Amino acid sequence: MSIRGVASVKASHDQEQEILVAQRKNRPLSPDLTIYKPQLTWVLSGLHRVTGVAMAGGFYALTCGYAASSIFGLGLDSAALVSAFTALPLGVQFLAKAVMSYPFVFHSFNGIRHLVWDTGRELTLKGVYRTGYVVLGLTATLGSYLIFY
């Protein structure tokens, strides 16, 4: 048996950073989402989050705009908004309705889907996909109805 003495030397901050950078180069990278095949489950989950954030952001922007309009006298009352919307070309009106109706309808039906899951129903893989396709079908149907109504 041999005994070996070990001595440590205090490294400078720059040397520590160089060692750290060298160690990080050897670490494996986390996989990116692009390597995965899109599944209905995670696509609908992401869309549910995106539509929720978008609608909340739009709600807050409109609320702040409405509050600021009364302070600055911009005249964004309901009658002015309706007359401005009806003055738009028909194609722009349909596009605006689609941008508002499809996310709202999807988020509403997918929220109901989550409430069904909270009761312990439809939690099998087959049930999750079935309810996902039902949400997409209802979104297409009711969203289209709201656009042309």
C-alpha positions in Angstrom: 0.0 0.0 0.0 1.3 3.4 -0.9 0.4 6.7 0.4 0.2 9.6 -2.0 0.0 13.2 -0.9 -2.6 15.4 -2.5 -2.3 19.2 -2.7 -4.9 21.5 -4.1 -4.2 24.9 -5.6 -6.7 27.7 -5.5 -7.8 28.5 -9.1 -8.6 32.1 -10.2 -12.1 33.0 -11.1 -11.1 33.1 -14.8 -9.6 29.6 -14.6 -12.8 28.3 -12.9 -14.9 29.7 -15.7 -12.7 28.1 -18.3 -13.0 24.7 -16.5 -16.8 25.2 -16.3 -17.2 26.0 -20.0 -15.1 23.0 -20.9 -17.2 20.7 -18.7 -20.5 22.1 -20.2 -19.2 21.3 -23.7 -19.1 17.6 -22.8 -22.7 17.5 -21.4 -25.4 15.9 -23.6 -28.0 18.2 -24.9 -31.7 17.9 -24.0 -33.9 16.7 -26.9 -35.8 19.4 -28.8 -39.5 19.1 -29.4 -38.9 18.9 -33.1 -37.6 15.3 -32.8 -40.9 14.1 -31.5 -43.9 13.2 -33.7 -46.8 15.6 -32.9 -49.4 13.8 -30.8 -53.0 15.0 -30.4 -52.6 15.1 -26.7 -49.7 17.5 -26.4 -50.8 19.6 -29.4 -54.2 20.2 -27.7 -52.6 20.9 -24.4 -50.3 23.5 -25.9 -53.2 25.1 -27.9 -55.3 25.2 -24.7 -52.5 27.2 -23.0 -51.9 29.5 -26.0 -55.6 30.3 -26.5 -56.0 31.0 -22.7 -53.0 33.4 -22.7 -54.1 35.1 -25.9 -57.7 35.6 -24.8 -56.6 36.9 -21.4 -54.1 39.2 -23.0 -56.7 40.5 -25.5 -59.2 41.0 -22.6 -56.7 43.0 -20.6 -55.7 45.1 -23.6 -59.3 45.9 -24.5 -60.1 46.7 -20.9 -57.1 49.0 -20.5 -57.9 50.6 -23.9 -61.5 51.2 -22.9 -60.4 52.7 -19.6 -57.8 54.9 -21.3 -60.3 56.0 -23.9 -62.5 57.7 -21.3 -59.4 59.4 -19.8 -58.0 60.7 -23.1 -61.4 61.2 -24.8 -60.7 58.6 -27.6 -64.4 57.6 -28.0 -64.1 53.9 -27.8 -67.7 53.3 -26.6 -69.7 50.4 -27.8 -71.6 52.3 -30.5 -68.3 53.6 -32.0 -66.8 50.1 -32.0 -69.8 48.5 -33.7 -69.9 51.2 -36.4 -66.2 50.8 -37.0 -66.5 47.1 -37.3 -69.5 47.2 -39.7 -67.5 49.7 -41.9 -64.8 47.1 -42.5 -64.9 45.0 -45.7 -66.8 41.7 -45.4 -63.6 39.6 -45.7 -61.9 41.5 -42.9 -65.0 41.0 -40.7 -65.0 37.3 -41.3 -61.3 37.1 -40.5 -61.8 39.1 -37.3 -64.7 36.9 -36.2 -62.6 33.8 -37.0 -59.6 35.1 -34.9 -62.0 35.6 -32.0 -64.4 32.7 -32.3 -62.2 29.7 -32.9 -59.9 30.2 -29.9 -62.8 31.0 -27.7 -64.8 28.0 -28.7 -61.8 25.7 -28.6 -60.7 26.9 -25.1 -64.3 26.5 -23.8 -64.8 23.0 -25.1 -61.3 21.9 -24.1 -62.0 23.3 -20.6 -65.1 21.2 -20.4 -63.0 18.2 -21.5 -60.6 18.9 -18.5 -63.6 19.1 -16.2 -64.7 15.7 -17.4 -61.2 14.4 -16.7 -61.5 15.9 -13.2 -64.4 13.6 -12.5 -62.2 10.6 -13.4 -63.9 9.9 -16.7 -62.3 9.4 -20.2 -58.8 9.0 -18.8 -57.8 6.0 -20.9 -55.8 6.6 -24.0 -58.8 5.8 -26.2 -60.9 8.2 -24.1 -58.4 11.0 -24.3 -58.2 10.8 -28.1 -61.9 10.4 -28.4 -62.6 13.6 -26.4 -59.8 15.4 -28.3 -61.4 14.7 -31.6 -64.8 15.7 -30.2 -63.3 19.0 -29.1 -61.9 19.6 -32.5 -65.2 18.7 -34.2 -67.2 20.9 -32.0 -64.7 23.7 -32.4 -64.9 23.6 -36.2 -68.7 23.4 -36.1 -69.5 26.1 -33.6 -66.6 28.3 -34.6 -67.8 28.3 -38.2 -71.4 29.0 -37.0 -70.2 32.0 -35.0 -68.3 33.4 -38.0 -71.3 33.4 -40.3 -73.9 34.4 -37.7 
